[in-house]
Amino acid sequence: MIIIPAIDIRGGHAVRLEQGDFDRETLYGTPIEMAVKWQDTGASLLHIVDLDGARTGASCNLPLVREICAAVTCTCELGGGIRQVADVQAAVDAGVDRVILGTSLANDPQLAAALLEELSTDQLIAGVDADEGMVAVEGWQERSTVTAVDLAKELYDYGIRRFIYTDIARDGMFTGPHLGGLMKLCDALPEAGVIASGGIATPEHVHELAGLQRDNLEGAIVGKALYDGRTTYEELSAAIA
């Protein structure tokens, strides 16, 4: 398991939201500065989210994403506003190594099969955002009638092999990850990689994740706690052991 710093972009700035609420936003400088900072700290993977794209349904910050990818050598994954094959290709052309789709796959799981005709299983990630176990879509503004585990199983059948599981009630709240939800997903799809997101704020939280002893739990995305200085990348990484 690795620690994955998050870089959320809105209006050209690196920001963090509480529970995905655009009215509860904190600014943290430029995305490029943050990307270089986290790479220099030791990060091997950066989680980039185009919040403007997530809200509008279309990628809005690809020129900036291109600059980020050119400024670092570590792996970069991008989500937010990526809804169709053309969006995926544009992200890859911008230098992104992995592309994350959420709402579009929740609305049309068969899209995964079409995308995997062009991409490898390492390049495509399904973002499964959950609210009380149910899938949240449209930038977390709506809750569907499908459970997170059921959606992940269906997407696995179409070829998806890596998932980011986010509990939106915990995102930006420092309350710790949703261990139960993560265990269910890891156990339902033991051959798939799972990345935890939402609420991870202390070395103890990371230690709890490691304590699940799930070999397919690949990493933990951390945002606001790093930006606020509540913990450090080094402290979180040390807690994995």
C-alpha atoms as an extended CHARMM CRD file, in Angstrom:
* protein
*
       241  EXT
         1         1  MET       CA              0.0000000000        0.0000000000        0.0000000000  PROA      1               0.0000000000
         2         2  ILE       CA              1.2190000000        3.5010000000       -0.8440000000  PROA      2               0.0000000000
         3         3  ILE       CA              0.1890000000        7.0270000000        0.1410000000  PROA      3               0.0000000000
         4         4  ILE       CA             -1.2200000000        9.0340000000       -2.7710000000  PROA      4               0.0000000000
         5         5  PRO       CA             -1.4210000000       12.8290000000       -2.3940000000  PROA      5               0.0000000000
         6         6  ALA       CA             -4.4800000000       14.4420000000       -3.9660000000  PROA      6               0.0000000000
         7         7  ILE       CA             -4.4430000000       17.5820000000       -6.0910000000  PROA      7               0.0000000000
         8         8  ASP       CA             -7.9320000000       18.9850000000       -6.6120000000  PROA      8               0.0000000000
         9         9  ILE       CA             -8.1460000000       21.7420000000       -9.2160000000  PROA      9               0.0000000000
        10        10  ARG       CA            -10.7970000000       24.4450000000       -9.3270000000  PROA      10              0.0000000000
        11        11  GLY       CA            -10.4580000000       27.7280000000      -11.1790000000  PROA      11              0.0000000000
        12        12  GLY       CA             -6.7540000000       27.1120000000      -11.7340000000  PROA      12              0.0000000000
        13        13  HSD       CA             -6.0330000000       26.6760000000       -8.0090000000  PROA      13              0.0000000000
        14        14  ALA       CA             -5.2400000000       23.6840000000       -5.8260000000  PROA      14              0.0000000000
        15        15  VAL       CA             -8.1950000000       23.4330000000       -3.4400000000  PROA      15              0.0000000000
        16        16  ARG       CA             -9.8450000000       21.0860000000       -0.9820000000  PROA      16              0.0000000000
        17        17  LEU       CA            -13.5580000000       20.7270000000       -0.3770000000  PROA      17              0.0000000000
        18        18  GLU       CA            -15.3880000000       19.3550000000        2.6500000000  PROA      18              0.0000000000
        19        19  GLN       CA            -17.6400000000       16.4400000000        1.6590000000  PROA      19              0.0000000000
        20        20  GLY       CA            -17.5180000000       17.5940000000       -1.9560000000  PROA      20              0.0000000000
        21        21  ASP       CA            -19.2790000000       20.8520000000       -1.0810000000  PROA      21              0.0000000000
        22        22  PHE       CA            -18.1860000000       23.6290000000       -3.4500000000  PROA      22              0.0000000000
        23        23  ASP       CA            -19.2690000000       26.2230000000       -0.8850000000  PROA      23              0.0000000000
        24        24  ARG       CA            -16.7520000000       24.8430000000        1.6280000000  PROA      24              0.0000000000
        25        25  GLU       CA            -13.5090000000       25.3630000000       -0.2430000000  PROA      25              0.0000000000
        26        26  THR       CA             -9.9650000000       26.1250000000        0.9050000000  PROA      26              0.0000000000
        27        27  LEU       CA             -7.2440000000       27.3190000000       -1.5000000000  PROA      27              0.0000000000
        28        28  TYR       CA             -3.6870000000       25.9590000000       -1.3290000000  PROA      28              0.0000000000
        29        29  GLY       CA             -1.6310000000       27.6290000000       -4.0520000000  PROA      29              0.0000000000
        30        30  THR       CA             -0.9660000000       26.3830000000       -7.5630000000  PROA      30              0.0000000000
        31        31  PRO       CA             -1.4600000000       22.7500000000       -8.6430000000  PROA      31              0.0000000000
        32        32  ILE       CA              2.0000000000       22.6140000000      -10.2100000000  PROA      32              0.0000000000
        33        33  GLU       CA              3.6630000000       23.7480000000       -6.9740000000  PROA      33              0.0000000000
        34        34  MET       CA              1.7640000000       21.0720000000       -5.0740000000  PROA      34              0.0000000000
        35        35  ALA       CA              2.6310000000       18.3660000000       -7.6050000000  PROA      35              0.0000000000
        36        36  VAL       CA              6.3480000000       19.1090000000       -7.3920000000  PROA      36              0.0000000000
        37        37  LYS       CA              6.1610000000       19.3510000000       -3.6100000000  PROA      37              0.0000000000
        38        38  TRP       CA              4.5290000000       15.9470000000       -3.1980000000  PROA      38              0.0000000000
        39        39  GLN       CA              6.8830000000       14.2950000000       -5.6640000000  PROA      39              0.0000000000
        40        40  ASP       CA              9.8960000000       15.7710000000       -3.8460000000  PROA      40              0.0000000000
        41        41  THR       CA              8.4460000000       14.4570000000       -0.5840000000  PROA      41              0.0000000000
        42        42  GLY       CA              8.5020000000       10.9410000000       -2.0000000000  PROA      42              0.0000000000
        43        43  ALA       CA              5.1630000000       10.3540000000       -3.7140000000  PROA      43              0.0000000000
        44        44  SER       CA              5.2570000000        7.9480000000       -6.6570000000  PROA      44              0.0000000000
        45        45  LEU       CA              1.6300000000        8.5880000000       -7.6830000000  PROA      45              0.0000000000
        46        46  LEU       CA             -0.4660000000       11.7710000000       -7.7560000000  PROA      46              0.0000000000
        47        47  HSD       CA             -4.2650000000       11.7940000000       -7.7290000000  PROA      47              0.0000000000
        48        48  ILE       CA             -5.4990000000       14.7830000000       -9.7510000000  PROA      48              0.0000000000
        49        49  VAL       CA             -9.1510000000       15.8100000000       -9.8610000000  PROA      49              0.0000000000
        50        50  ASP       CA            -10.6480000000       18.4160000000      -12.1800000000  PROA      50              0.0000000000
        51        51  LEU       CA            -13.3930000000       19.7060000000       -9.8820000000  PROA      51              0.0000000000
        52        52  ASP       CA            -14.6760000000       22.1110000000      -12.5220000000  PROA      52              0.0000000000
        53        53  GLY       CA            -14.9980000000       19.1610000000      -14.8730000000  PROA      53              0.0000000000
        54        54  ALA       CA            -16.7660000000       17.0400000000      -12.2640000000  PROA      54              0.0000000000
        55        55  ARG       CA            -19.3330000000       19.7850000000      -11.7810000000  PROA      55              0.0000000000
        56        56  THR       CA            -19.8970000000       20.6590000000      -15.4460000000  PROA      56              0.0000000000
        57        57  GLY       CA            -19.5320000000       17.1920000000      -16.9440000000  PROA      57              0.0000000000
        58        58  ALA       CA            -16.6840000000       18.2160000000      -19.2720000000  PROA      58              0.0000000000
        59        59  SER       CA            -12.9280000000       18.4840000000      -18.7300000000  PROA      59              0.0000000000
        60        60  CYS       CA            -12.0260000000       22.1000000000      -17.9270000000  PROA      60              0.0000000000
        61        61  ASN       CA             -8.3750000000       22.0950000000      -16.8450000000  PROA      61              0.0000000000
        62        62  LEU       CA             -6.5030000000       19.9190000000      -19.3440000000  PROA      62              0.0000000000
        63        63  PRO       CA             -3.9010000000       22.5960000000      -20.2100000000  PROA      63              0.0000000000
        64        64  LEU       CA             -3.0190000000       22.8330000000      -16.5280000000  PROA      64              0.0000000000
        65        65  VAL       CA             -3.0030000000       19.0480000000      -16.1880000000  PROA      65              0.0000000000
        66        66  ARG       CA             -0.5960000000       18.8950000000      -19.1180000000  PROA      66              0.0000000000
        67        67  GLU       CA              1.7270000000       21.3000000000      -17.2760000000  PROA      67              0.0000000000
        68        68  ILE       CA              1.5700000000       19.1870000000      -14.1330000000  PROA      68              0.0000000000
        69        69  CYS       CA              2.4310000000       15.9970000000      -16.0110000000  PROA      69              0.0000000000
        70        70  ALA       CA              5.3590000000       17.7550000000      -17.6880000000  PROA      70              0.0000000000
        71        71  ALA       CA              6.6480000000       19.0780000000      -14.3510000000  PROA      71              0.0000000000
        72        72  VAL       CA              6.8900000000       15.6900000000      -12.6060000000  PROA      72              0.0000000000
        73        73  THR       CA              8.1720000000       12.2230000000      -13.4160000000  PROA      73              0.0000000000
        74        74  CYS       CA              5.8950000000       10.2670000000      -11.0830000000  PROA      74              0.0000000000
        75        75  THR       CA              2.6930000000        8.5860000000      -12.2330000000  PROA      75              0.0000000000
        76        76  CYS       CA             -0.3570000000       10.8510000000      -12.5700000000  PROA      76              0.0000000000
        77        77  GLU       CA             -3.9970000000        9.8020000000      -12.5460000000  PROA      77              0.0000000000
        78        78  LEU       CA             -6.8500000000       12.1410000000      -13.4770000000  PROA      78              0.0000000000
        79        79  GLY       CA            -10.5710000000       12.2080000000      -12.7730000000  PROA      79              0.0000000000
        80        80  GLY       CA            -13.3650000000       14.7590000000      -13.0620000000  PROA      80              0.0000000000
        81        81  GLY       CA            -15.5380000000       15.4570000000      -16.0950000000  PROA      81              0.0000000000
        82        82  ILE       CA            -14.2600000000       12.4740000000      -18.0770000000  PROA      82              0.0000000000
        83        83  ARG       CA            -17.4170000000       10.9850000000      -19.5480000000  PROA      83              0.0000000000
        84        84  GLN       CA            -16.6730000000        9.5190000000      -22.9790000000  PROA      84              0.0000000000
        85        85  VAL       CA            -13.9730000000        7.9840000000      -25.1740000000  PROA      85              0.0000000000
        86        86  ALA       CA            -12.8790000000       11.3680000000      -26.5530000000  PROA      86              0.0000000000
        87        87  ASP       CA            -12.3500000000       12.7100000000      -23.0130000000  PROA      87              0.0000000000
        88        88  VAL       CA            -10.1950000000        9.7330000000      -22.1480000000  PROA      88              0.0000000000
        89        89  GLN       CA             -8.0400000000       10.2020000000      -25.2340000000  PROA      89              0.0000000000
        90        90  ALA       CA             -7.6370000000       13.9180000000      -24.4870000000  PROA      90              0.0000000000
        91        91  ALA       CA             -6.4610000000       13.1110000000      -20.9510000000  PROA      91              0.0000000000
        92        92  VAL       CA             -3.9460000000       10.5600000000      -22.2100000000  PROA      92              0.0000000000
        93        93  ASP       CA             -2.7130000000       13.0430000000      -24.8070000000  PROA      93              0.0000000000
        94        94  ALA       CA             -2.1610000000       15.5420000000      -21.9700000000  PROA      94              0.0000000000
        95        95  GLY       CA              0.2930000000       13.1150000000      -20.3700000000  PROA      95              0.0000000000
        96        96  VAL       CA             -1.9200000000       11.3710000000      -17.8340000000  PROA      96              0.0000000000
        97        97  ASP       CA             -0.9490000000        7.7750000000      -17.0390000000  PROA      97              0.0000000000
        98        98  ARG       CA             -4.2860000000        6.6760000000      -15.5790000000  PROA      98              0.0000000000
        99        99  VAL       CA             -7.7950000000        7.9430000000      -16.2630000000  PROA      99              0.0000000000
       100       100  ILE       CA            -10.5900000000        7.7790000000      -13.6760000000  PROA      100             0.0000000000
       101       101  LEU       CA            -14.2470000000        7.6070000000      -14.6690000000  PROA      101             0.0000000000
       102       102  GLY       CA            -17.0730000000        7.8030000000      -12.1710000000  PROA      102             0.0000000000
       103       103  THR       CA            -20.4930000000        9.0830000000      -13.2210000000  PROA      103             0.0000000000
       104       104  SER       CA            -20.2500000000        7.8560000000      -16.8050000000  PROA      104             0.0000000000
       105       105  LEU       CA            -19.4730000000        4.2850000000      -15.7260000000  PROA      105             0.0000000000
       106       106  ALA       CA            -22.1800000000        4.3720000000      -13.0720000000  PROA      106             0.0000000000
       107       107  ASN       CA            -24.6970000000        5.4340000000      -15.7060000000  PROA      107             0.0000000000
       108       108  ASP       CA            -23.3900000000        3.0930000000      -18.4100000000  PROA      108             0.0000000000
       109       109  PRO       CA            -21.1990000000        0.2420000000      -17.1180000000  PROA      109             0.0000000000
       110       110  GLN       CA            -20.8690000000       -1.1600000000      -20.6550000000  PROA      110             0.0000000000
       111       111  LEU       CA            -18.7570000000        1.8970000000      -21.5070000000  PROA      111             0.0000000000
       112       112  ALA       CA            -15.9140000000        0.1500000000      -19.6960000000  PROA      112             0.0000000000
       113       113  ALA       CA            -15.7070000000       -2.5110000000      -22.3930000000  PROA      113             0.0000000000
       114       114  ALA       CA            -15.5410000000        0.1160000000      -25.1470000000  PROA      114             0.0000000000
       115       115  LEU       CA            -12.8020000000        2.0450000000      -23.3410000000  PROA      115             0.0000000000
       116       116  LEU       CA            -10.7510000000       -1.0800000000      -22.7320000000  PROA      116             0.0000000000
       117       117  GLU       CA            -10.5790000000       -1.6250000000      -26.4780000000  PROA      117             0.0000000000
       118       118  GLU       CA             -8.3160000000        1.4420000000      -26.5240000000  PROA      118             0.0000000000
       119       119  LEU       CA             -6.7180000000        1.3380000000      -23.0610000000  PROA      119             0.0000000000
       120       120  SER       CA             -4.9440000000       -1.2340000000      -20.9400000000  PROA      120             0.0000000000
       121       121  THR       CA             -6.4360000000       -2.3140000000      -17.6260000000  PROA      121             0.0000000000
       122       122  ASP       CA             -3.6470000000       -0.3150000000      -15.9320000000  PROA      122             0.0000000000
       123       123  GLN       CA             -4.7880000000        2.9050000000      -17.6070000000  PROA      123             0.0000000000
       124       124  LEU       CA             -8.4820000000        2.8340000000      -16.6790000000  PROA      124             0.0000000000
       125       125  ILE       CA             -9.7960000000        3.2360000000      -13.1120000000  PROA      125             0.0000000000
       126       126  ALA       CA            -13.3730000000        3.2430000000      -11.9010000000  PROA      126             0.0000000000
       127       127  GLY       CA            -14.1330000000        5.8230000000       -9.2440000000  PROA      127             0.0000000000
       128       128  VAL       CA            -16.7980000000        4.3730000000       -6.9620000000  PROA      128             0.0000000000
       129       129  ASP       CA            -18.0860000000        7.1780000000       -4.7430000000  PROA      129             0.0000000000
       130       130  ALA       CA            -20.4220000000        6.0190000000       -1.9860000000  PROA      130             0.0000000000
       131       131  ASP       CA            -22.9490000000        7.6990000000        0.2730000000  PROA      131             0.0000000000
       132       132  GLU       CA            -24.1650000000        5.2570000000        2.9380000000  PROA      132             0.0000000000
       133       133  GLY       CA            -23.1810000000        2.4230000000        0.6410000000  PROA      133             0.0000000000
       134       134  MET       CA            -25.0300000000        3.7970000000       -2.4060000000  PROA      134             0.0000000000
       135       135  VAL       CA            -23.2680000000        5.1770000000       -5.4740000000  PROA      135             0.0000000000
       136       136  ALA       CA            -23.0540000000        8.9860000000       -5.6860000000  PROA      136             0.0000000000
       137       137  VAL       CA            -22.8600000000       10.5950000000       -9.1350000000  PROA      137             0.0000000000
       138       138  GLU       CA            -22.7620000000       13.9840000000      -10.8950000000  PROA      138             0.0000000000
       139       139  GLY       CA            -19.9500000000       15.4100000000       -8.7820000000  PROA      139             0.0000000000
       140       140  TRP       CA            -21.5430000000       13.8650000000       -5.6500000000  PROA      140             0.0000000000
       141       141  GLN       CA            -24.6890000000       15.9140000000       -6.1720000000  PROA      141             0.0000000000
       142       142  GLU       CA            -26.9580000000       12.8920000000       -6.7060000000  PROA      142             0.0000000000
       143       143  ARG       CA            -27.2990000000        9.4540000000       -5.1150000000  PROA      143             0.0000000000
       144       144  SER       CA            -28.2000000000        6.4760000000       -7.2990000000  PROA      144             0.0000000000
       145       145  THR       CA            -30.1520000000        3.3470000000       -6.3720000000  PROA      145             0.0000000000
       146       146  VAL       CA            -27.1650000000        1.0520000000       -6.9590000000  PROA      146             0.0000000000
       147       147  THR       CA            -24.8480000000       -0.1430000000       -4.1890000000  PROA      147             0.0000000000
       148       148  ALA       CA            -21.1400000000        0.5230000000       -4.5050000000  PROA      148             0.0000000000
       149       149  VAL       CA            -20.2830000000       -3.1760000000       -4.3810000000  PROA      149             0.0000000000
       150       150  ASP       CA            -22.8620000000       -4.1230000000       -7.0240000000  PROA      150             0.0000000000
       151       151  LEU       CA            -21.5780000000       -1.4400000000       -9.3930000000  PROA      151             0.0000000000
       152       152  ALA       CA            -17.9810000000       -2.5620000000       -8.8660000000  PROA      152             0.0000000000
       153       153  LYS       CA            -18.8900000000       -6.1730000000       -9.5790000000  PROA      153             0.0000000000
       154       154  GLU       CA            -20.6090000000       -5.2100000000      -12.8120000000  PROA      154             0.0000000000
       155       155  LEU       CA            -17.6830000000       -3.0750000000      -13.9110000000  PROA      155             0.0000000000
       156       156  TYR       CA            -15.3010000000       -5.9150000000      -13.0920000000  PROA      156             0.0000000000
       157       157  ASP       CA            -17.2980000000       -8.1500000000      -15.4070000000  PROA      157             0.0000000000
       158       158  TYR       CA            -16.7260000000       -5.5910000000      -18.1710000000  PROA      158             0.0000000000
       159       159  GLY       CA            -12.9750000000       -5.6000000000      -17.5660000000  PROA      159             0.0000000000
       160       160  ILE       CA            -12.1930000000       -2.9590000000      -14.9280000000  PROA      160             0.0000000000
       161       161  ARG       CA             -9.4040000000       -4.1060000000      -12.6440000000  PROA      161             0.0000000000
       162       162  ARG       CA             -8.7690000000       -1.0950000000      -10.3890000000  PROA      162             0.0000000000
       163       163  PHE       CA            -11.1930000000        0.8930000000       -8.2270000000  PROA      163             0.0000000000
       164       164  ILE       CA            -10.9960000000        4.0320000000       -6.0880000000  PROA      164             0.0000000000
       165       165  TYR       CA            -13.5000000000        3.7950000000       -3.2490000000  PROA      165             0.0000000000
       166       166  THR       CA            -14.4910000000        7.1390000000       -1.7230000000  PROA      166             0.0000000000
       167       167  ASP       CA            -16.8610000000        7.5800000000        1.1760000000  PROA      167             0.0000000000
       168       168  ILE       CA            -18.1230000000       11.0930000000        0.4740000000  PROA      168             0.0000000000
       169       169  ALA       CA            -19.4590000000       11.6690000000        3.9900000000  PROA      169             0.0000000000
       170       170  ARG       CA            -15.8880000000       11.3800000000        5.2900000000  PROA      170             0.0000000000
       171       171  ASP       CA            -14.0660000000       13.2860000000        2.5530000000  PROA      171             0.0000000000
       172       172  GLY       CA            -12.2270000000       16.2630000000        4.0310000000  PROA      172             0.0000000000
       173       173  MET       CA            -13.5960000000       15.5720000000        7.5200000000  PROA      173             0.0000000000
       174       174  PHE       CA            -10.5400000000       13.8320000000        9.1050000000  PROA      174             0.0000000000
       175       175  THR       CA            -12.7760000000       11.1250000000       10.6010000000  PROA      175             0.0000000000
       176       176  GLY       CA            -10.9420000000        8.1320000000        9.1650000000  PROA      176             0.0000000000
       177       177  PRO       CA            -11.6840000000        5.7850000000        6.2530000000  PROA      177             0.0000000000
       178       178  HSD       CA            -14.8250000000        3.6890000000        5.9320000000  PROA      178             0.0000000000
       179       179  LEU       CA            -13.1960000000        0.3920000000        6.8680000000  PROA      179             0.0000000000
       180       180  GLY       CA            -16.3830000000       -1.6420000000        6.4790000000  PROA      180             0.0000000000
       181       181  GLY       CA            -17.0440000000       -0.4140000000        2.9510000000  PROA      181             0.0000000000
       182       182  LEU       CA            -13.4560000000       -1.0040000000        1.9240000000  PROA      182             0.0000000000
       183       183  MET       CA            -13.4650000000       -4.5370000000        3.3270000000  PROA      183             0.0000000000
       184       184  LYS       CA            -16.6590000000       -5.3570000000        1.4330000000  PROA      184             0.0000000000
       185       185  LEU       CA            -15.2000000000       -4.1380000000       -1.8360000000  PROA      185             0.0000000000
       186       186  CYS       CA            -11.8250000000       -5.8330000000       -1.3570000000  PROA      186             0.0000000000
       187       187  ASP       CA            -13.4910000000       -9.1180000000       -0.4490000000  PROA      187             0.0000000000
       188       188  ALA       CA            -16.0380000000       -8.9130000000       -3.2780000000  PROA      188             0.0000000000
       189       189  LEU       CA            -13.2850000000       -8.4620000000       -5.8770000000  PROA      189             0.0000000000
       190       190  PRO       CA            -10.1210000000      -10.1050000000       -4.5310000000  PROA      190             0.0000000000
       191       191  GLU       CA             -8.4000000000      -10.0080000000       -7.9350000000  PROA      191             0.0000000000
       192       192  ALA       CA             -8.9560000000       -6.2550000000       -8.3830000000  PROA      192             0.0000000000
       193       193  GLY       CA             -6.8970000000       -3.4010000000       -6.9720000000  PROA      193             0.0000000000
       194       194  VAL       CA             -8.6570000000       -1.0820000000       -4.5110000000  PROA      194             0.0000000000
       195       195  ILE       CA             -7.5670000000        2.4040000000       -3.4560000000  PROA      195             0.0000000000
       196       196  ALA       CA             -9.0540000000        4.0270000000       -0.3460000000  PROA      196             0.0000000000
       197       197  SER       CA            -10.1700000000        7.6470000000       -0.3060000000  PROA      197             0.0000000000
       198       198  GLY       CA            -12.0390000000        9.8890000000        2.1050000000  PROA      198             0.0000000000
       199       199  GLY       CA            -11.3410000000       10.8220000000        5.7260000000  PROA      199             0.0000000000
       200       200  ILE       CA             -7.7340000000        9.5970000000        5.9430000000  PROA      200             0.0000000000
       201       201  ALA       CA             -5.9510000000       12.1190000000        8.1330000000  PROA      201             0.0000000000
       202       202  THR       CA             -3.5490000000       10.4740000000       10.5970000000  PROA      202             0.0000000000
       203       203  PRO       CA             -0.9210000000        7.7320000000       10.7660000000  PROA      203             0.0000000000
       204       204  GLU       CA             -3.4180000000        5.8130000000       12.9070000000  PROA      204             0.0000000000
       205       205  HSD       CA             -5.9140000000        5.8340000000       10.0460000000  PROA      205             0.0000000000
       206       206  VAL       CA             -3.2760000000        4.4270000000        7.6960000000  PROA      206             0.0000000000
       207       207  HSD       CA             -2.3430000000        1.8220000000       10.2840000000  PROA      207             0.0000000000
       208       208  GLU       CA             -6.0220000000        0.7930000000       10.4450000000  PROA      208             0.0000000000
       209       209  LEU       CA             -6.0700000000        0.3570000000        6.6750000000  PROA      209             0.0000000000
       210       210  ALA       CA             -2.9320000000       -1.7520000000        6.7600000000  PROA      210             0.0000000000
       211       211  GLY       CA             -4.5120000000       -3.7490000000        9.5880000000  PROA      211             0.0000000000
       212       212  LEU       CA             -7.2850000000       -4.8970000000        7.2480000000  PROA      212             0.0000000000
       213       213  GLN       CA             -4.6470000000       -7.2010000000        5.7330000000  PROA      213             0.0000000000
       214       214  ARG       CA             -6.1690000000       -7.0840000000        2.2800000000  PROA      214             0.0000000000
       215       215  ASP       CA             -3.4850000000       -7.7150000000       -0.3320000000  PROA      215             0.0000000000
       216       216  ASN       CA             -5.5360000000       -5.9370000000       -3.0000000000  PROA      216             0.0000000000
       217       217  LEU       CA             -5.7370000000       -2.6830000000       -1.0110000000  PROA      217             0.0000000000
       218       218  GLU       CA             -3.1570000000       -0.7960000000       -3.0800000000  PROA      218             0.0000000000
       219       219  GLY       CA             -3.1090000000        2.6780000000       -1.6310000000  PROA      219             0.0000000000
       220       220  ALA       CA             -4.6890000000        5.5260000000        0.2990000000  PROA      220             0.0000000000
       221       221  ILE       CA             -5.4700000000        8.9430000000       -1.1640000000  PROA      221             0.0000000000
       222       222  VAL       CA             -4.8410000000       11.7890000000        1.2650000000  PROA      222             0.0000000000
       223       223  GLY       CA             -5.6680000000       15.4360000000        0.6940000000  PROA      223             0.0000000000
       224       224  LYS       CA             -6.6860000000       18.0260000000        3.2540000000  PROA      224             0.0000000000
       225       225  ALA       CA             -4.7270000000       16.5170000000        6.1530000000  PROA      225             0.0000000000
       226       226  LEU       CA             -1.4940000000       16.9250000000        4.1740000000  PROA      226             0.0000000000
       227       227  TYR       CA             -2.3410000000       20.4220000000        2.9950000000  PROA      227             0.0000000000
       228       228  ASP       CA             -3.2950000000       21.5850000000        6.4820000000  PROA      228             0.0000000000
       229       229  GLY       CA             -0.1200000000       20.1570000000        8.0070000000  PROA      229             0.0000000000
       230       230  ARG       CA             -1.9890000000       17.7930000000       10.2990000000  PROA      230             0.0000000000
       231       231  THR       CA              0.4130000000       15.0640000000        9.2430000000  PROA      231             0.0000000000
       232       232  THR       CA              3.2130000000       14.4910000000        6.7460000000  PROA      232             0.0000000000
       233       233  TYR       CA              3.7390000000       12.1630000000        3.8280000000  PROA      233             0.0000000000
       234       234  GLU       CA              6.6260000000       10.5660000000        5.7200000000  PROA      234             0.0000000000
       235       235  GLU       CA              4.5240000000        9.9110000000        8.8260000000  PROA      235             0.0000000000
       236       236  LEU       CA              1.7340000000        8.3370000000        6.8100000000  PROA      236             0.0000000000
       237       237  SER       CA              4.1120000000        6.1630000000        4.8150000000  PROA      237             0.0000000000
       238       238  ALA       CA              5.8230000000        4.9500000000        7.9840000000  PROA      238             0.0000000000
       239       239  ALA       CA              2.4460000000        3.8710000000        9.3820000000  PROA      239             0.0000000000
       240       240  ILE       CA              1.9410000000        1.3310000000        6.5990000000  PROA      240             0.0000000000
       241       241  ALA       CA              4.4970000000       -1.0710000000        8.0290000000  PROA      241             0.0000000000
